[in-house]
């Protein structure tokens, strides 16, 4: 049985308690509406998509244009999201002090800033990268604002399952920036981010379900409850673990090191999901899973990049030689 104190604590949590930096850092209004805390992970998965191609490492100018264009497009998407949801934010206690609902910024200035960022991103990507990367970046922006924010979020509890496509597009951008086409590696990381997203987001939604409920947003914990949501998180987490392992066969080189270092990441993810399953109403467990899921995706992208280093490639080759010799020795012994 869940203790009443745990339930009270869960109801009192807001986003600033889940992400401590929100309490420590007060952003300027113009920067706040761009949701800058979301951008680093999007850029990390962009780098991961690059690392999965034969075009890695990219020339510095193309790398800078890709990441700069991606950051500008993400900033525009964040601003348009805030613009669309300003009335909703005004009705929620934890968001009523944001720049738009509090009146620190006007709707027209935010819209003008978002359009400027979008145009700058398009120019930077078309001129410094290629049209495919630019088109995919704009597709990600439109998917987040139109598909997720405007259409899916207020209508279905599966909003993040389908709307997660917006956050999964950066690996495709990275792959296309590196080679001019996407390739199997880019599609693999796209799929991995897609199945990771519900488990990541629903852990946060458990913490904030009272806020979502108060304004009629049908997030899964609101519609089905925390127990059902924890089981859904478990299903997506297991799919994430299984899909992440396929990276061993997708990486152009250095896959052995990736596979070995991946084990503790996946073990910890499953451990934290199991802990949440045991007590889905425990805000401490939900918060821990939410935080770890962020570190998990950063870690996956870091492993992909590390696996492309010369030492990792050497480790991979020597490891395969050792395994081959052991198999041959065993065959001779029999």
Secondary structure, DSSP 8 states (H G I E B T S, - for coil): ---HHHHHHHHH--HHHHSTHHHH----HHHHTTTHHHHHHHHHHHHHHHHTSTT-S--HHHHHHHHHHHHHHHHHHHHHHHHHTHHHHHHSTTTTTSTTTTTSS-HHHHHHHHHHHHHHHHHHHHHHT-HHHHHHHHHHHHIIIIIIIIIITTT-TTHHHHHTHHHHSHHHHHHHHHHSS-HHHHHHHHHHHHHHHHHHHHHHHHHTHHHHHHTT---HHHHH-HHHHHHHHHHHHHHHHHHHHTHHHHSSS-HHHHHHHHHHHHHHHHHHHHHHHHTTT-HHHHHHHHHHHHHHHHHHHHHHHHTTSHHHHHHHHHHHHHHHHHHHHHHHH-
